[in-house]
Amino acid sequence: MHLTRVERWILCNQYRIIELLSKDEHEKKRAREAQNVLENGYTLLYRHYCPAYDDGMSEELCREVLDILDLYRLMINSRPNIPTNRLRFPGFDGNDEIEVRCLDFAKFFCDEQESKRYVEIQRPDDFNSHMPMLARYRAMLDEWRRMGSPMEPLTTEQVERILQAGGL
């Protein structure tokens, strides 16, 4: 990430304001750290203090996350003869750069968006699976598409095939 001197100066001043207005000691400490990073031009650390200054999430990846959530909703609403713990949405890996974006986007749609579009999906704490999941979800979506992408209630056998495709 590259920031101009002016951008660094503006952000540093924003962090000064946060430090002055905050009552939380942790937040004050983080604001002081950010000021130090920005004032001294520690470019490697910019992303820790300027997370909104990245390229964002592609439309393709956003759609893929929604497809994954839609598939889980379809499987749950199909009421298959499968233990509910196997239908629980595992989330995304909070330690993987791409999956963190997916995690945040899924969390936004499930918890933060006003419509709370996916209320029936039982989620793990903080949506963090603590293991890579995107490849598994892609395999599940591929299996569902091989079935012709049915939107009516799925049979228990279809849900089982989808879950097995993802190794779940």
C-alpha positions as CSV (number, residue, x, y, z in Angstrom):
1,M,0.0,0.0,0.0
2,H,1.3,3.4,-0.8
3,L,0.2,6.6,1.0
4,T,1.4,10.1,0.0
5,R,2.9,12.3,2.7
6,V,-0.4,14.3,2.7
7,E,-2.5,11.1,3.2
8,R,-0.2,10.0,6.0
9,W,-0.5,13.5,7.6
10,I,-4.3,13.4,7.4
11,L,-4.6,9.9,8.8
12,C,-2.1,10.7,11.5
13,N,-4.3,13.7,12.5
14,Q,-7.4,11.5,12.5
15,Y,-5.7,9.1,14.9
16,R,-4.7,12.0,17.1
17,I,-8.3,13.0,17.3
18,I,-9.3,9.4,18.1
19,E,-6.7,9.3,20.9
20,L,-7.9,12.6,22.4
21,L,-11.6,11.7,22.3
22,S,-11.4,8.0,23.3
23,K,-12.1,6.9,26.8
24,D,-10.9,3.4,26.1
25,E,-7.2,2.9,26.9
26,H,-6.7,0.1,24.4
27,E,-8.1,2.4,21.6
28,K,-5.9,5.2,22.7
29,K,-2.8,3.0,22.6
30,R,-3.7,1.7,19.1
31,A,-4.2,5.3,18.0
32,R,-0.7,6.2,19.3
33,E,0.8,3.2,17.5
34,A,-0.9,4.2,14.2
35,Q,0.4,7.7,14.6
36,N,4.0,6.3,15.0
37,V,3.6,4.1,12.0
38,L,2.2,6.8,9.8
39,E,4.7,9.5,10.9
40,N,7.7,7.3,10.4
41,G,6.4,5.8,7.1
42,Y,6.5,2.1,8.2
43,T,4.8,1.0,5.0
44,L,4.7,-2.7,5.9
45,L,2.4,-1.8,8.8
46,Y,0.0,0.5,7.0
47,R,-2.5,-2.2,6.3
48,H,-2.9,-2.8,10.1
49,Y,-4.0,0.8,10.7
50,C,-5.6,1.5,7.3
51,P,-7.6,-1.6,6.5
52,A,-10.2,0.2,4.5
53,Y,-7.4,1.3,2.1
54,D,-7.2,-1.8,0.0
55,D,-8.7,-3.0,-3.3
56,G,-11.8,-4.3,-1.7
57,M,-13.6,-7.6,-2.4
58,S,-14.4,-8.5,-6.1
59,E,-18.0,-8.8,-7.2
60,E,-17.3,-12.4,-8.2
61,L,-16.1,-13.3,-4.6
62,C,-19.1,-11.4,-3.1
63,R,-21.5,-13.4,-5.3
64,E,-19.7,-16.6,-4.4
65,V,-20.2,-16.0,-0.7
66,L,-23.9,-15.3,-1.3
67,D,-24.2,-18.5,-3.4
68,I,-22.6,-20.4,-0.4
69,L,-25.1,-18.9,2.0
70,D,-28.0,-19.5,-0.4
71,L,-26.9,-23.2,-0.7
72,Y,-26.8,-23.6,3.1
73,R,-30.2,-22.0,3.4
74,L,-31.6,-24.3,0.7
75,M,-30.1,-27.4,2.5
76,I,-31.5,-26.3,5.9
77,N,-34.9,-25.4,4.5
78,S,-35.1,-28.7,2.7
79,R,-35.3,-30.4,6.1
80,P,-33.3,-33.5,5.2
81,N,-33.0,-36.5,7.5
82,I,-29.5,-35.4,8.5
83,P,-28.3,-34.3,11.9
84,T,-28.5,-30.5,12.3
85,N,-24.9,-30.2,13.4
86,R,-23.9,-31.4,9.9
87,L,-26.0,-28.6,8.4
88,R,-24.4,-25.9,10.6
89,F,-22.5,-23.3,8.6
90,P,-18.8,-23.6,9.5
91,G,-17.8,-20.1,8.6
92,F,-14.5,-19.0,7.0
93,D,-10.9,-19.1,8.1
94,G,-10.1,-16.0,10.1
95,N,-6.4,-16.5,9.4
96,D,-6.6,-16.5,5.6
97,E,-6.5,-13.1,3.8
98,I,-9.2,-14.0,1.2
99,E,-11.4,-16.0,3.6
100,V,-11.4,-13.1,6.1
101,R,-13.1,-11.0,3.5
102,C,-15.6,-13.8,2.9
103,L,-16.1,-14.0,6.7
104,D,-16.8,-10.3,7.0
105,F,-19.1,-10.3,4.1
106,A,-21.1,-13.3,5.3
107,K,-21.3,-11.7,8.8
108,F,-22.6,-8.5,7.2
109,F,-25.4,-10.3,5.4
110,C,-26.3,-12.6,8.4
111,D,-26.0,-10.1,11.3
112,E,-25.5,-6.5,10.3
113,Q,-27.6,-5.9,7.2
114,E,-31.0,-4.6,8.2
115,S,-32.8,-7.5,6.4
116,K,-30.7,-10.2,8.2
117,R,-31.2,-12.2,5.0
118,Y,-29.9,-15.5,6.4
119,V,-31.6,-15.8,9.8
120,E,-32.0,-19.6,9.5
121,I,-28.3,-20.3,9.2
122,Q,-26.8,-21.3,12.6
123,R,-23.3,-19.7,12.7
124,P,-20.2,-20.3,14.6
125,D,-18.9,-17.6,16.9
126,D,-17.6,-14.7,14.8
127,F,-18.0,-16.8,11.7
128,N,-14.5,-18.1,12.1
129,S,-14.0,-21.8,11.1
130,H,-10.4,-21.8,12.2
131,M,-9.6,-23.8,9.0
132,P,-9.7,-23.1,5.3
133,M,-13.2,-23.6,3.9
134,L,-13.5,-21.8,0.6
135,A,-12.3,-24.8,-1.5
136,R,-14.8,-27.1,0.3
137,Y,-17.6,-24.7,-0.4
138,R,-16.6,-24.5,-4.0
139,A,-16.7,-28.3,-4.2
140,M,-20.2,-28.2,-2.7
141,L,-21.4,-25.6,-5.1
142,D,-20.0,-27.6,-8.0
143,E,-21.9,-30.7,-6.9
144,W,-25.1,-28.7,-6.5
145,R,-24.6,-27.3,-10.0
146,R,-24.0,-30.9,-11.4
147,M,-27.5,-31.7,-10.0
148,G,-28.9,-28.9,-12.2
149,S,-28.9,-26.2,-9.4
150,P,-32.3,-27.3,-8.0
151,M,-34.1,-24.6,-6.0
152,E,-37.0,-26.7,-4.7
153,P,-36.5,-28.6,-1.4
154,L,-33.5,-31.0,-1.8
155,T,-33.8,-34.7,-1.0
156,T,-31.8,-36.1,1.9
157,E,-29.6,-37.9,-0.7
158,Q,-28.9,-34.6,-2.6
159,V,-28.0,-32.8,0.6
160,E,-25.7,-35.7,1.6
161,R,-24.0,-35.6,-1.8
162,I,-23.4,-31.9,-1.4
163,L,-22.0,-32.2,2.1
164,Q,-19.8,-35.1,1.1
165,A,-18.4,-33.1,-1.9
166,G,-17.2,-30.6,0.6
167,G,-15.8,-33.2,2.9
168,L,-18.4,-32.4,5.6
